[in-house]
Amino acid sequence: MISTVLPNPPRWLPVRVVLGGMLASCVIAVSGGAGFFAGWSGLFDAALLARGGRSALVFSLAMLTAVSAGYTLSWLAEACGDVVMRIVAWLGRAVALFPVAALAWSLVGWWIGSLGKPVETLMPLQLDADLKDWRLLFGAELWEYLALALVLAVPLFGEVLGGVGKPLRARLQSLCLHGVAWLIIIEDVLHFMGWGGWMAQAIRAGEAANVAAGVVVMAWLSAVFCTLFNALPTTQTSGEGPLATISWLPWPLWVLALSVSIASQHFLWLMLWLVIGVMSFPACFGKLRGQAVAMQSFHLASWSFETLSQLIVWLAAIATLHPQPLTGGVMRTFQPLLITTPAQAAQTLSDPTRILNAGLVLLGASLVLHLLGQLLMLGARDRE
């Protein structure tokens, strides 16, 4: 639910995304021991650009599905009154806060194990020479993309539905910056070798130059999507100042990429917490102006709980891709999300109960923190 805590998007957002992505690529490359401009070579790598095109097609199909379903349901909920709209928005937030790794493994395990249906990237269609038909081959190729797009559409649908009240263009542009991170996890789960699957392998292998190249390619692709969505009308004013610019950059994705070169998990988690706090603080700061100290405390507490709620979602993403096993205290809750061997994958597909339970526990914690933040916000409004 990143879009619900961000300020208004600034002008020239695509340009800022490209420049920020190229700078972040340099930082990731240097921190991993590669050359300063090593990541920029990705713009001239035909194979990587082709992978980016495959992932862009998947993301387009997922966005089309999620936006059409989410916006239609939002419109119907608004027509039914405030109570229905709040319930629908809360359900959308619950879907958006569910860890994507647990969601993907659970859906695929249910699809294959319970229904016995195929997933082309995991079980390619095998036909005898005399049975080969262009329609069957085309359907298998199409399903390779559609299966991935349908899984990705679920969290994107939750984001669109849960962001009721935020202008549609801002919600969609936010998904262009942060929703692509889910591509890494979902492509890795379904063994789809697009940009996301390639990034997952590079992160686990510690290949800083390749990860930096992937960041640059996705910066340009995200900028293209943001440019297309600029055609949508909006009634909100553009965000002003450096804080708005900083907020509208894909920081969680960059921190996820930094796990290729940062061995300390606790430092990575602290960095992610600070990043999410900085991203959401401008919207909170606008509510603090001219308020009494008691009112400011309500808004700050609400901001803190919402930040922690988002932190759990992104920690689950890092736990899924981090090259080292998770250790220590409450972080063991994320351990079922880390699946690195074929034996673990086969066990999870045959019985996704363990990863599903871990996802539900993390979802419950995120929802409780989110609801506490909302209650504090309502309390502040009542006092006004």
C-alpha positions, 0 to 999 in steps of 0.5 A, a space after each residue: 500500500 505504498 501509494 496510500 502514504 505517498 505525497 502527490 507525484 512531482 512533475 517530470 516523474 519519468 525523467 526523475 525515475 530514469 536519473 534516479 535509477 541510473 544513479 542507484 545502479 552506480 551505487 549498487 555496482 560500486 558497493 559490490 566491487 564492480 565499476 562505477 558505470 558497470 550497470 549502464 552496460 545493461 542498456 546495450 545488452 540485447 539479451 537483457 533488453 529482451 528479458 525486460 520486454 518479456 517482463 514488460 508484457 507480463 506487467 502490462 497484462 497484469 496491470 490491465 487485469 488488476 486495474 479493470 477489475 479493481 477500478 470497476 469494483 471501487 466504482 461499484 463500492 462507492 455507489 453503495 455508500 461509505 460503509 461498503 466502500 470502507 469494507 471493500 478498501 479494507 479487503 483490498 489492503 488485506 490482499 495488498 499486504 499479503 506477502 507476495 512470495 506466500 501468495 505466489 507459492 500458495 496459488 501455484 501449489 493450489 493450481 497444480 496440486 489441488 486442481 491438477 492444472 498445468 503451469 507452462 514454465 514449471 511443466 512444459 507442454 510435451 507433444 508427440 510429433 504427430 500431435 503438434 498443432 500450431 493452436 496447441 503450441 500458441 496456447 502453451 506459449 500464451 499460457 506461459 505469460 498469462 499464468 504469471 500475469 494472473 498471479 501478479 494481478 492479485 497484489 496489484 488488484 489489492 493495491 488498486 482497490 485499497 487505494 480508494 480515495 487516491 487519484 487513479 493516476 497516482 495509484 498506477 504510477 506508484 505501481 509502476 515504481 514498486 509493483 515491478 519488485 513483485 515481478 522478481 519474486 513471482 518470476 522466480 517462483 514460476 521459473 519465468 526467465 524474464 527480467 525478474 527471474 534474471 534479477 533473482 538469480 543475480 541477487 542470490 549469486 552476488 553478481 553486483 554488475 548484473 543487478 546494477 544493469 537490471 536496475 537501469 533497465 527497469 528504470 527506463 521501463 518504469 519511466 515508459 509506463 509512468 509516461 503512458 499513465 501521464 495521459 490520465 486526467 488528475 485533479 491533484 496538484 503536483 508535488 513540490 520540493 525535494 521531499 516529493 522527488 525523494 518519495 517518488 523513487 523506487 527505494 524499496 526495489 533499490 534496497 532489495 537490489 542492495 542485498 546483493 552486496 550487503 551481508 548484514 541482514 539487520 543493516 539491510 532491514 534498518 535501511 529499509 525501515 528508514 527508506 519507507 519512513 522517509 518516503 511516507 513522511 512528506 504526507 505526514 508532515 503536511 498534516 503536522 503544520 499548524 497543529 497542536 502538540 497533542 494532534 501532532 502526536 496522533 499523526 506521528 504515531 499513525 505514521 509510525 504504525 503505517 511505516 511498520 506495516 509496510 516494513 513487514 511487506 518489504 522484509 518478506 520480499 528481502 527474506 525471499 531473495 536474500 542469499 543467506 538464511 535468516 537467523 535470530 528472533 522474530 526474523 525466523 518467522 520469515 524463514 518459510 518464505 526462503 525456498 532455494 532448492 528443488 527439494 524445498 520447491 517440490 515440498 512447497 508445491 505439494 503442501 503449501 501449508 507452511 508457507 501459507 501459514 507464515 504469510 497469514 501470520 505476517 499479514 495479520 501483523 501488517 493489518 493490526 499495525 495498519 488498523 492501529 494507524 487508521 484508528 489514530 488517524 480517525 482519533 486525530 480527525 475527531 479531535 479536530 
